[in-house]
């Protein structure tokens, strides 16, 4: 059945309510309820029944979703141990001697996000809690940390061919090649598309540019001003007290952060090395299992260190670990609701409606990459899912490139960039949700402060896809970076003039 313009109501309701109420769980539930009402012909009782039976339960039985939820639970326990043991504060206090400026802190968090390239889920939930005390001490806003986490999770992961993102995308590419009878390699096409993943590249580069120039956009500037008024003490954060027997969080050492993270990395690589990781493709389920094992072993090592350094007794340590697992309930509920809404939107044909409406607009072959970028952004923003967008858009993009004689790499890059751009702007995106969680920042505040940066990079990418459609050259990425540099330079000049007038 074709639901037409009604298919737009669920995502619109969810987004508007998220911005208005600042309660993402309520917003996602209401958006899903509106979708269920449409399916059930306006019957509210049947709509609730359908939401629970046809969507909530189904999302929990999906192997990918179940794997993500299990992984998040184990990450939650690990992260809570790092925080409550005083390890994160001890690490931040030790590096504060060297990383003692806002510039250094932002660059270190940026590099940390890039180094944890293997997991878009791991980046915000691992890097965030480790750097949060340092950002608080240096009076850098939680919103800034959330933006850095969000800009080094998916944007980095999407450029790597041998992890989950790359494997998934190459599978979509190969399916279209098989359908068209094209002999090209999915791996080669993915690699060739990397220079055309303009939004991902711009999002990653924007962080050091803003850090070096010390100029923030719009809402982020206000967040930084508010953060500058806050005071933070490492000692107060770990409640610098020891018991009569000498046990206490004052005994925490930086190694309590470093060694467990090394264990996480080592477990991942040792488990997947027989499959050729990191030089060959690895199945998504195998990857999630290995990463979950890594966080479990990392937590065990951390528990041992906590006991060795006389920080906490085992009973208290284990309780914190379990509490950390429980603390991910809100995140898990949010993800289930987001997945349910995404599935419902797929059933309503929201993406098809958007794409078909946009296809009615005639355009020249040179504008195909820009059009694919815009289509992908609309779909991703409305659904909150970049992966879902790739699945919807790839069957459209590759045949279009084939028909118009465009390089497949340009079409693939435009779809991936569009999906990522819309995902960064959407308050119902799972990576957006996890980034705000990792930084302990309000979700709506994260979206509001990140949006100006995303829009700047999105506009630059759109302009460059028009150029790419004409030139078909991977060197377009140089133009994109140059435009970004010019934008920041002009922004700084305008700020200076405004300050002089004031």
N, C-alpha and C positions, 0 to 999 in steps of 0.2 A: 504493500500500500504506500502511496506517495502522500506524505504529510505536509509537503510544501513548506510554507513560511512558519507553520506551527513547530517544525523541527528546530527552529532557532530559539524557541522559548526556554527550554531547560538550561542551556548554557548562559543565556542572557540573564535569567533569574538568579542563577548561581553567582555570576560575576557581580551583578548589581548588589545583591544581598551581602556578598563578601566585603565589598567596599563600604557599604552602609552600616552593617552590623558589626564588622570586624570579628565575626565568628564564622570560621570556615566550615566547621562541622554542620552548623545549622544551615549555612548557605548551600552546601553540597546536598544535604538531605532535602531541602526545599526544591532545589533544581531537579533532583531525581524524582521527587513526588509529582512535580509538574509533568515530567516526562511520562511517568506511570499513569497519570490522569489522562493524558492524550491517548495512550495505548488502550486504556480501559474505558474509554468513552465518557469520562467525567465521573465515574463511580469512585468515591474516595476510599471506601472499604476495600474494593478490589484492587485499588492502586497500592495501598499499603501492603496487602497480601502479595501482590506481584513484586514489589520492591524487595521484600524479604525472601520470598521463595525463588523468584526468577533472576534476581541480581545479587543480593548480598551472599546467599548461600553458594551461588554459582561462582562468584569471584573467589571464594575461599577454597573451592575445589579445583581451581585452575592451578596447574603445577608451577607456572612461572610466578603467579601471585603468591602462592603458598611459600615458595622458596624465598621470595623477597621478604615476606613477613617474618619467617623464621630467622633470616639473616639480620633483620632489623632488631629482633628481640635479643639476639646474641651481642650485637653491636651495643645495644642499650645497656646491657649488663657490664660490658667492658668499659664503656665510656664513664658510667657512673662510678666504677671503681677508680678510674684515673682521677676523676674530680674529687671524690670524697676522701681518697687516700692522702690528698695533698700533693700527689705527684705532679699534676698539671701546674699547680702554683709553684712547687719547687723548681720545676723545669723553667717556667717563665721567669722566676726570680734569678736563676743562674744565668740565663741567656740575656737578662735585662742589662747585665754589665756590658754586653756587646750590642745587643739589639735594643738600643736605648732611645731611639727616635721613631717618630711615626712612619717615616719613609722606610726605615729598615724593617719595622714590624710588618708593614703592608707587603713589602717585597718578599719577606720570609714566608708569610702566609700564602702568597701567590706561588712561590716556588714549591711549598708544601703541597698545594693543590695539584700542581703539575706533576710532581713526583708520584703522587698516588693516582696515576693515570688509569689504573686497572679497574677502578670502580667509581661510577658516578654517585653511587649510594655511600660509599666509604669516605669520599672526600669531605662532604659537609659534616658527617657524623664523627669523623676522626680528627680532621684538621681544626674544626670549629672549637671543640672543647679544649684542645691543647693550646690554641692561641688566644682564647677568650680572656684569660687572666692578664695576658700581656697587653692586649688591646685596651682592656679596662684600665690598667695601670698607666698607659700612655694616653689615656683619654681619647681613644678612637671609638667611634660609635659601633654598637652591635650591628646596626644596619649596614655599615661599611664592611664589616666582617662577613655578613650574610651575602652581600653582593660579590665579594671576592670568592666565597665558597661556590656560589651559583655560577660564576663565570669561569671557574676552573674545574667544574665537575663534568657536566655534559659537553661543554665546548672542547675540553681536552679529550674525553673519552671518544667522542665522535670522529676524531682524527686518527685513531689507532685501529688498524685493520685486524689485529689478532685477539681482541677482547670481545666481550658480548655485543657491544654496539656494532663493531665491524662485521662480526659473523652474521648478525641479524640483517644488516643492510645488504651485505653481499648475497645473502639468500634471496632477498627481494629482487635484486638486480638479475641474478641468474634465472629466476623464474620468468622474468620478462624476456630475457635473451632466448630462453628455450621456446617461449611462445612465438617469438618473431623469427626463429631460426637463425639467430645471430651467433657467430662462432667466437665472439670476443670473450675474454676472461673476466669473470666478476671481480677477481682480485686486482687485476691490472686497471680495470675501470675505476674501482674504488680509490686506488693510489693516484690515478690521474685526476680524480675529482678533488683531491685534497687542496690544491691551490684555488679551486673554485668554491671551497667551503668558506666563503668570505665572512659570514657573520661569526662563525666560531673563532676564526683567526682574529677578527677585530675585537671580539669580546675578551679574549685572552690578553691582547696587547693594550687594551684600554686601562687595565689595572696599573701597570707601571707608569703609563703616561700620566694618569691622574695623581699617582703617588709622587712623581718627580715634580710636577707643576704645582701641586698642593692646591688645586682648584677643583671644587666639587660642583655638581649640577643641582640646581633646584632644591628638592626636598632633602637630598643628602647633605647639603650645606647646613640646613637647619638641624639635622640630626647630629652633625659634627659639633655645632655650636652648643647643643644641649649636652653632649658628651664631655665637652671641655669644662663644664661646671661640676662634674662628678668627681668624687675622690675615691681612691681604691688603695687598699693595703694588702700585700701578700700575706702578712702575718695575721690580719683579721680574717682573711678569707679561709685560712686553714685552722682558725681558732687555736692560736699558738699556746696550747696548754698541754701539759704532760701529767699523767697520773702519778700516784705515789710510787708505783713500780717502774717508772721511767718510760712507759708506753705513751705514745701520742703522735699526732700528725706533724708535730714540729720535727720529728725524726725523718720525715719524708725526704727522698733523694731524687734528683733528676733522672737517674737510671730507671726509676720506676715508670717513667714514660718511654724512655728510649728502648730498653730491652724488650718490653712487651710488643712494641710496634715492629721491632726487628723480627720477633717471633711470628707475628702476623704475616709479614712479607715472606719470611723463609718458608713457612708452612704452605703458603700459596704457590710459591715457585717450585718447591720440592714435590708437592702433590701433582702439579700439572706438567712438570718437566718431561715425564715419559710421553706426554702427548705433543711435545714439541714447543710448549709455551716457553718464552713469549714470541717465538718466531713463526709459529703456525697457529692456525685457527683452533680454538677450543670451544667445545659445546657450552652453551649458556648454563645448563644445569650443573655440569661438572665444575664450572667456574664458581657458581654460587655455593656449592658444597665445599669446595676448597677454601673459599673465603670465610664461610661460617666456621670451618675447622680452625682457621687461623685466629679468629677472634676468640674462640673457645680456649685454644692453647695459650693465647696471649693473656687471657684472664687468669688462667691457672698459674702462669709464671708470675703475674702481678700479685696474686694472692700469696705466693711463696715469698716474694720480695717484701710485701707488707709485713709478713711475720718475721722475716729475717731482720728487718730494720726496726722492729718493735713499734710499728705504727698502730696496728689494731689487732685484736685477738680474732681468731678464725671465725667465731660465731658472728661477730659484728661485721666482719669482712663479707661473709657469705650472705648475710642479710642485705647488705648494700648492693651486692651483685644481683640478688633476686629483685630488690626494689628497682634497680636500673632496668631490668627486663620489664617490670610492671609499668615503669614510666613511659614506655613506648606505646602504651595502649592508645593514647590520643592520636599518635602518628599512624598506628595501624588502622584505627577507625577511619581516620581521614583518608588514608590510601584506599581502603575498601570502598568508601563512599565515592571517591574520585574515579576509581575503576568502574564502579557500577554506573555512575553518570556517563562515563565514556562509552561503556557498552550500550547504554540506553540511547545515547546520541547516535551511535552507529546504527542501531535498529530503526531509529527515526529517519535516517538518511540525511542528517544535517550536513555532513561533508559533501555528499553528492549534490544536495541542493545548492550549496555555496559554489561548488566547482561548476555545475551546469549553468548557474546564473552568470558566473564570470566568463564561461566559454562562449556565451552569446555575444560577447563583445569581440568584434573582429580586430585582429592585430597582425602585424607582419611577422615573419619568421624570426627577425632580429629581436623581437620583443618577447619571444617564448621564454627565455630564462627569467626575465623580470616577472612575467606573468606567473610562472611556476613558483617563484619566490613568494609572490603575494598570495597565491592560492594556498600554499603551504602554511604561511603565517596565519591566514584566516582560520583554516581548519585546526591548526595547533592551538591557537588562542581559544577557540570555541570549545574544543574537546579537552584541553589541558594535557594532551598526550603527544609528544613528538614521535614516539614509536608508532602510535596509531596513525599519525599523519603520514609517516613514511610508507606504511602499508597501503594507505588510501591513494597517495600521490604517485608512487613509483609506477603503478600500472598505467597511469596517465602520462607521466613525464617521458618515460623511455620510448613508448610508441610515438609520442609527439616529436621527440628528437629524431627518431628514425624516419618519420614522414617528412620532416622539414630538412633533413640532412644535416642536423646539428651534431656535434660531438656528444656522445653519451655522458662524458665526464661533466660537461657544463650543466646538463639537465639534472644529473644526480646531485651535483654540488648545490644547485639552486633549490632543489627539494629539501635537502638536508639543512641548508641555511634557513629556509623559510620555516621549517618545523621547529628549529631551535629558537628562532626569533619569537615566534608566537608563544612557545613554551616559556620563554623568559618573561613575557609580558602577562602571562596568565596566572591568576591567583589560585587556580584549581590544578596546577601542575604538580606532580609528585616531587620533582627535583626542587621546585620553588618551596614546597612545604618542608622538605628535608633540610634545605639550606637555612631557612628561618629557625628550624629546630636546632640545628648544629650551633648556630650563633646565639640561641636563646633570645631571639628577636621576634616581635609580633609579626605575623605573616603579612598582614595588610601593610604595615609599615615597610616591610622588606620590598613588597611589590611597588609601593609608591616611590621609594627611594631608588630602586633599580630601574624603573621605567624610563626615566630620561636618558640614561646611558644606553639602554636597549634601543630606544627610538633613534638616537644619534647613529648608532652602528647600523641599525636597520635601514635608515635612509641612505647612508653611504653604500651599503650593500646593494640596495635597489638600483641606485645610479650606476654602479659598476656592473650589474648584470645586464643592463642595457648596453654598456660598452662591450661586455663579453659576447653578447649576442651578435654584435657587429664584427668584432675583431676575432672572436673565437680563440683568444690567446690566454694561456695561464698566467701571463705577465700582468693580467688585470688586477691580480692581488697586490701588485706594487702600487697601482693607482689607488686601490682601496686604503692601503696603509698611509699613503701620502695624503689622501683626503682627510683621514683621521687626524694626522699630525697637524694639518692646516686648521681643522676645526678646533682642536685644543688650543693652538696658537692664537687664533682669532678670538676665542672665548677669553683667554687670558688677557689679551690686549683690551677687549671691551671692559673686562673687570677693572683693569688698571685705570682706564679713562673714567669709569663710573666712580671709583674711589677718589680720584683727583677732583672730580666735580663736587663730590660730597664734602 
